[in-house]
């Protein structure tokens, strides 16, 4: 807000109590303010009201621009955006195809080459001995063990207070005197 107020008069008094006399000032600042319009004879309320209305109009214009519906696209804009989407989709597909072929080539290079088959001769059968009887195997079952008994808790007498037997809050027990 660029409203400036310039003193154009000074109150004066002969006795220091009543200020009935005024002295008019004609300074360069006063002349510049009158030349610039300096309120144009409007009261302070009117000047402030005009400034507030100007700010409200600027706010309304900004709000209208923010919340107004967007511009409608014409056929040329729609065709351009569709062409851009098709171009981007083709680029993504080409990139995916390149990556897939590179991945397949890397996988083929990393796979070990198949080893040639190894032919082994069958081992010669061991001569059979008729004198050795087959080994005898005995299986014994262990008797089932009884579960261990749970340890018994010692019984505490005197309720659930444990080590707390008595509590006294009387001042008779104090030896601070």
C-alpha positions in Angstrom: 0.0 0.0 0.0 1.6 3.2 -1.1 -0.6 5.8 0.6 1.6 8.5 2.3 0.3 11.2 4.5 2.1 14.5 4.5 1.8 17.1 7.2 0.4 20.3 5.7 -0.4 22.2 8.9 1.0 22.6 12.3 -1.1 23.4 15.4 0.3 26.2 17.5 -0.6 27.8 20.8 0.4 31.0 22.6 -0.3 29.7 26.1 0.6 26.0 25.6 -2.9 24.8 26.6 -5.3 25.6 23.7 -4.3 24.8 20.2 -6.7 26.9 18.2 -4.2 28.4 15.7 -2.8 26.5 12.7 0.2 27.3 10.5 0.1 26.1 6.9 3.2 24.5 5.5 4.2 24.8 1.8 7.2 22.5 1.5 8.5 20.6 -1.5 7.1 17.4 -0.1 3.6 18.9 0.2 3.7 20.3 -3.4 4.9 16.9 -4.7 2.1 15.1 -2.9 -0.5 17.5 -4.3 0.9 17.1 -7.8 0.8 13.3 -7.6 -2.8 13.3 -6.6 -2.1 12.8 -2.9 -5.6 11.3 -2.3 -7.4 13.7 -4.6 -9.3 15.2 -1.7 -10.6 11.8 -0.5 -10.9 10.9 3.1 -8.6 8.2 4.6 -11.5 5.7 4.7 -12.2 6.3 0.9 -8.5 5.9 0.1 -8.2 2.6 2.1 -11.4 1.3 0.6 -10.1 1.9 -2.9 -6.9 0.2 -2.1 -8.7 -2.8 -0.6 -11.0 -3.1 -3.7 -7.9 -3.0 -6.0 -6.3 -5.8 -4.0 -9.5 -7.8 -4.0 -9.8 -7.5 -7.7 -6.2 -8.8 -8.1 -6.9 -11.7 -5.8 -10.1 -12.6 -7.6 -8.3 -12.5 -11.0 -5.6 -14.8 -9.6 -8.1 -17.2 -8.1 -10.2 -17.3 -11.2 -7.0 -18.2 -13.2 -6.1 -21.0 -10.8 -9.5 -22.7 -10.6 -10.8 -22.2 -14.1 -11.1 -25.2 -16.3 -8.1 -25.8 -18.6 -8.0 -24.9 -22.2 -9.7 -27.3 -24.6 -7.4 -29.2 -27.0 -8.1 -28.9 -30.7 -7.6 -31.8 -33.1 -4.0 -30.8 -34.0 -3.0 -30.9 -30.3 -4.7 -34.3 -29.8 -2.9 -35.7 -32.8 0.4 -34.4 -31.6 0.0 -35.9 -28.1 -1.1 -39.3 -29.5 1.9 -39.4 -31.9 4.2 -38.6 -28.9 2.6 -41.5 -26.9 3.0 -43.9 -29.8 6.7 -42.8 -30.2 7.4 -43.3 -26.5 5.7 -46.7 -26.5 7.8 -47.8 -29.5 11.0 -46.6 -27.8 10.1 -48.6 -24.6 9.4 -51.7 -26.7 12.7 -51.4 -28.6 14.6 -50.9 -25.3 12.8 -54.0 -23.7 13.7 -56.1 -26.8 17.3 -55.0 -26.7 17.6 -55.8 -23.0 16.0 -59.2 -23.5 18.4 -60.1 -26.3 21.4 -58.9 -24.2 20.2 -60.9 -21.3 19.8 -64.0 -23.4 23.3 -63.5 -24.8 24.8 -63.1 -21.3 23.0 -66.1 -20.0 24.2 -68.2 -23.0 27.8 -67.0 -22.4 27.7 -67.8 -18.7 26.3 -71.3 -19.2 29.0 -74.0 -18.9 29.7 -76.0 -22.0 28.5 -79.6 -21.7 31.3 -82.0 -20.8 32.0 -84.9 -23.0 30.6 -88.2 -21.6 33.0 -90.3 -19.6 33.0 -94.0 -20.3 34.1 -96.1 -17.4 34.8 -99.8 -17.5 32.7 -101.9 -15.2 34.7 -103.2 -12.2 35.5 -106.8 -12.1 33.4 -108.8 -9.8 35.1 -109.9 -6.6 35.5 -113.6 -6.2 32.8 -115.1 -3.9 33.8 -116.8 -0.7 31.6 -119.5 0.5 33.2 -119.7 3.9 32.0 -116.2 5.2 28.5 -116.3 6.7 26.4 -113.1 6.2 26.7 -110.7 9.1 23.9 -110.9 11.7 22.2 -107.7 12.9 20.4 -107.5 16.2 18.1 -104.6 17.0 17.2 -103.9 20.6 14.6 -101.4 21.7 15.4 -99.2 24.7 12.9 -99.0 27.4 10.9 -95.8 27.5 12.2 -93.4 30.1 9.7 -91.9 32.6 9.5 -88.1 32.5 11.5 -86.3 35.1 9.4 -85.1 38.0 8.9 -81.3 38.3 10.8 -79.8 41.2 8.7 -78.8 44.2 8.6 -75.2 45.3 9.4 -74.5 49.0 6.4 -73.4 50.9 6.5 -69.9 52.3 4.5 -69.2 55.4 3.1 -65.8 56.3 1.1 -65.1 53.1 2.4 -63.4 50.1 4.4 -60.7 51.9 7.7 -62.6 51.7 10.3 -60.9 53.8 8.2 -58.0 54.8 7.0 -58.7 58.3 5.9 -55.4 59.8 5.8 -51.8 58.9 5.5 -49.0 61.4 5.0 -45.3 60.7 4.5 -44.0 64.2 6.8 -41.3 65.4 7.5 -43.2 68.7 10.1 -45.2 66.9 12.1 -42.2 65.7 15.3 -41.5 67.6 15.9 -38.1 66.0 15.1 -36.0 69.1 
